[in-house]
Each structure stands twice: as structure tokens, then as C-alpha cells.
Amino acid sequence: MSETPRAPKYMQIADNLRATVLDGTRPEGSKLPSNRELAATYGVAIATVQRALEQLSVEGIIRTSQRGTYVANTPAVSSSGRDRVARVLSTGSPFTIGEHCIVTRAQLVVPPLYVQEIFGIGEGDQVVMREWHVGQGSQRRGLHVSWYPAQFAALVPDLLSHNRGKVQSLLSKIIEATGRKPTHGRDDMHGRDADAREANYLGLRVGSPILAGAHRYWDDAGVMEYGEWCLPYRHVIGYTYEL
């Protein structure tokens, strides 16, 4: 069987540098090594590095000047569902350095019909519903609603907590308490106008363009988390995948 082809080298470099911005390794305003130094680090030609940096510049993650290349101040980059679950599995937390989270709702509810169908539960059955929003400094990065099987609440009481300090590792706690681990995920995204609730949370005018989406993580036993989210306009999300 032939090996799965990898992404072009410049994309791999862009993905690696983007990840260091998202996880806080390279903070806002920090200077990147020179193109020559990056080329030596990655073992590629300078032209390959330049192409990677052009991609990050288009995304608004970096800025260049005569003095060098820097991480943009308050770069308009948000984590995708894949980014967050990957970060949970590697660090225990879905948030990058400097991100803060405010939980506005955490309770057992009877969900809408489409959520019942996603979890395969009957009419009138409950799930855990959590509503929260993420920011960094004065920048509002996203409004989120997450849903979990009701039985998870007994195993992980923090699912019903509003304490922001207890949301750092919820998925890790679920994995530990249930012995289950997500093996598959799916992200769906679309652009649309913000309604009044979304505009209020994101600090936008009603009707402003936003990127809205949904994600779900599951294993052989079923869906472990389903989430819906929306991001302000001019934010970029991206992730690598194999074909």
C-alpha cells in the first residue's frame, strides 16, 4: 500500500508556525527568526519559507516590515474544533495561553429534536448543555454551546459548573471518568448574519457577518460532544488533514 502523501512543505511550515501562535508559544508582537534561520531549522530553501510566511500574512497572523517579521497584534485567528480537541488531548486544556472563558449556562435540559437525533436519545430525554464564550484581552473570539450525554454529568460534576477554572479540562475529565476517547470528529461551517443574541456576545451589530459552525466528536459507543459556535468576521480558522 502506498503511503498517504503529505502536504507540501511550505504548508507544513505554515501549519507549524500557526500552531505556535495559537498555543501562545509565540505571543503577539514577538519577532520570528530570519528567513535564513527558519530555512535552516526546517531544512528547506528560503523560497519555501517565504511561501509559508506569505500564507500566514494573508491570514493576518504575521506582519512584516523592514525590521523583520512579527506575530500580529491581536491576530484574527481562532481555534477550530479540531484545534481545540487536539490541544485537549496533548495539554489537557482547549484554550491557548491568554484566552479566558466565561460560562453563562450549565444545566441539564431537554434539547431540540435535532440534538436528540445526534445523540440518539428519545423525546423528553435530557442532555448537558453548556453555553460559554471565549476572549483574549478585549478581543471576543467566539460564542459556543456544547452538549454532552446526560450520564456524563454524574461522572463529571464539573460539567454543571459555572466556575471558569473548572472548564480547562472537561474533555480530559470525561475521558478519564468514562474510559472513552474520541476517535473521530467532524466540523461544519457556514457564513451568515449574526442574530441579536450572537451580536450581543460578540460585540457586533445585529446582522453583521459571522462564521458559524458545529462540531461533533465520537467513538464506537456514540457521540461524546456536540458543539455549535460562531466567530466574529475577519477571523481565520484552519487545520491540516490528510487525503
C-alpha positions in Angstrom: 0.0 0.0 0.0 1.4 3.4 -0.9 2.0 6.0 1.8 -0.5 8.9 2.2 1.1 11.9 0.5 2.0 14.7 2.9 1.0 18.3 2.5 3.6 20.5 0.6 6.5 21.5 2.7 5.5 25.2 2.8 2.1 24.2 4.1 3.7 22.1 6.8 5.8 25.0 7.9 2.9 27.4 7.9 0.9 24.9 10.0 3.7 24.6 12.5 4.2 28.3 12.8 0.4 28.9 13.0 0.2 26.4 15.9 2.9 28.2 17.8 0.8 31.4 17.6 -2.4 29.6 18.6 -0.9 27.9 21.6 0.9 31.1 22.8 4.4 29.9 22.2 4.9 32.9 20.0 3.0 35.8 21.7 1.6 38.9 20.0 4.3 41.2 18.8 7.1 38.6 19.1 9.7 38.6 16.3 10.2 35.5 14.2 13.6 34.2 13.3 15.0 35.4 10.0 14.0 33.6 6.8 17.5 32.2 6.6 17.3 30.9 10.2 13.8 29.3 9.5 15.1 27.7 6.3 17.9 26.1 8.3 15.6 25.0 11.1 13.2 23.3 8.6 15.8 22.1 6.2 14.3 23.9 3.2 15.1 26.6 0.7 14.5 30.2 1.7 11.9 30.4 -1.1 9.9 27.7 0.7 9.9 29.7 3.9 8.9 32.8 2.1 5.9 31.0 0.6 4.9 29.8 4.1 5.1 33.3 5.5 3.1 34.7 2.6 0.3 32.3 3.6 0.4 33.4 7.2 0.5 37.1 6.2 -2.7 36.6 4.1 -4.4 35.1 7.2 -3.4 38.1 9.3 -1.3 36.0 11.7 2.0 37.8 11.0 3.1 41.2 9.7 6.4 42.1 8.0 8.4 45.3 8.0 12.0 46.4 7.2 12.9 45.3 10.7 11.6 41.7 10.3 8.6 39.5 10.7 6.4 39.7 13.8 3.3 38.0 15.2 0.4 40.4 14.5 -1.1 42.2 17.5 -4.4 40.6 18.4 -4.2 38.3 15.3 -7.6 37.5 14.0 -7.1 33.8 14.4 -9.5 31.4 16.3 -9.2 27.8 17.1 -11.2 25.3 15.1 -13.0 22.4 16.8 -10.1 20.2 15.6 -7.6 22.6 17.1 -9.3 22.5 20.5 -9.7 18.8 20.8 -6.1 18.2 19.7 -5.0 20.7 22.3 -7.1 18.9 25.0 -5.5 15.6 24.1 -2.0 17.0 24.2 -2.2 19.5 27.0 -5.5 18.9 28.9 -6.9 22.3 28.1 -8.8 23.5 25.0 -7.6 27.1 25.4 -4.5 28.9 24.2 -2.3 31.0 26.6 -4.1 34.2 27.4 -7.5 33.0 26.4 -10.3 33.4 29.0 -13.7 31.7 29.2 -16.9 32.8 30.8 -19.7 30.2 31.3 -23.2 31.6 31.1 -25.2 28.4 31.3 -24.5 24.9 32.5 -27.5 22.6 33.1 -29.5 19.5 32.2 -32.1 20.3 29.5 -34.4 18.6 27.1 -32.6 19.5 23.8 -34.1 20.4 20.4 -35.1 17.5 18.2 -32.0 17.7 16.0 -29.8 17.4 19.1 -31.8 14.4 20.3 -31.2 12.8 16.9 -27.4 13.5 17.1 -27.2 11.7 20.5 -29.7 9.0 19.6 -31.9 9.7 22.6 -35.7 9.7 23.0 -38.2 12.5 23.1 -38.1 14.1 26.6 -34.6 12.7 27.5 -32.1 15.2 28.8 -28.5 16.2 27.9 -26.0 18.5 29.5 -26.0 21.9 27.8 -23.2 24.4 28.4 -23.1 28.0 26.9 -19.8 29.9 27.1 -17.8 32.5 25.3 -14.0 32.9 24.8 -11.9 36.0 24.6 -8.4 37.3 24.8 -7.8 40.7 26.3 -10.5 42.9 24.9 -11.0 40.7 21.8 -14.0 38.5 21.7 -13.1 35.3 19.9 -16.3 33.2 19.9 -19.6 32.2 21.4 -20.1 28.4 22.0 -22.8 26.0 23.1 -21.7 22.4 23.9 -23.9 19.4 24.5 -23.0 16.1 26.3 -24.8 12.9 27.2 -26.7 13.3 30.5 -24.9 10.4 32.2 -21.7 12.3 31.9 -22.9 14.8 34.5 -22.9 12.1 37.3 -19.4 11.1 36.3 -18.0 14.6 35.8 -19.9 17.1 38.1 -17.9 20.0 36.7 -20.0 19.8 33.5 -22.7 21.6 35.5 -20.3 24.2 37.0 -20.1 27.8 36.0 -16.6 28.1 37.6 -14.3 29.2 34.8 -11.4 27.4 36.5 -13.1 24.1 36.0 -13.7 24.3 32.3 -10.0 23.9 31.4 -10.0 20.1 31.1 -13.6 18.9 30.8 -13.0 16.6 27.9 -9.9 15.2 29.7 -12.1 14.6 32.7 -14.7 12.9 30.6 -12.1 10.6 29.0 -10.7 9.7 32.4 -14.1 9.1 34.0 -15.7 7.2 31.2 -12.7 5.3 29.8 -13.9 6.6 26.4 -11.8 8.7 24.0 -13.0 10.4 20.8 -11.7 8.6 17.7 -13.5 10.7 15.0 -14.6 14.3 14.6 -16.4 16.5 12.1 -16.6 20.2 11.6 -19.3 22.0 9.6 -19.1 25.8 8.9 -21.1 28.4 7.0 -21.2 32.2 6.8 -24.4 34.1 7.8 -25.6 37.2 9.7 -25.5 37.4 13.4 -28.8 37.4 15.3 -29.4 39.6 18.4 -28.0 37.1 20.9 -24.9 36.4 18.9 -24.2 40.1 18.2 -24.6 40.9 21.9 -22.0 38.4 22.9 -19.5 39.1 20.2 -19.8 42.9 20.4 -21.2 43.3 16.9 -24.2 45.0 15.2 -27.2 42.7 14.6 -26.9 41.4 11.1 -23.0 41.6 11.0 -21.4 38.7 9.0 -20.1 35.9 11.2 -18.7 32.4 10.7 -20.9 29.8 12.3 -20.3 26.2 12.7 -20.8 22.9 14.5 -18.5 20.1 15.6 -19.0 16.6 17.0 -16.6 14.1 18.5 -17.5 10.4 18.8 -16.2 6.9 19.4 -17.7 3.5 18.7 -20.2 4.0 21.6 -21.6 7.2 20.2 -21.3 11.0 20.2 -19.4 12.3 23.2 -19.7 16.0 22.5 -21.7 18.1 20.0 -21.0 21.8 19.8 -22.2 24.9 18.0 -20.2 28.1 17.7 -19.8 31.4 15.9 -16.9 33.7 15.4 -16.6 37.4 14.5 -16.0 38.4 10.9 -12.4 38.7 9.8 -11.3 35.8 12.0 -9.5 32.9 10.4 -9.6 29.2 11.4 -7.8 26.4 9.7 -6.5 22.9 10.2 -4.4 20.3 8.4 -5.9 17.0 7.2 -4.7 14.0 5.2 -6.2 13.0 1.9 
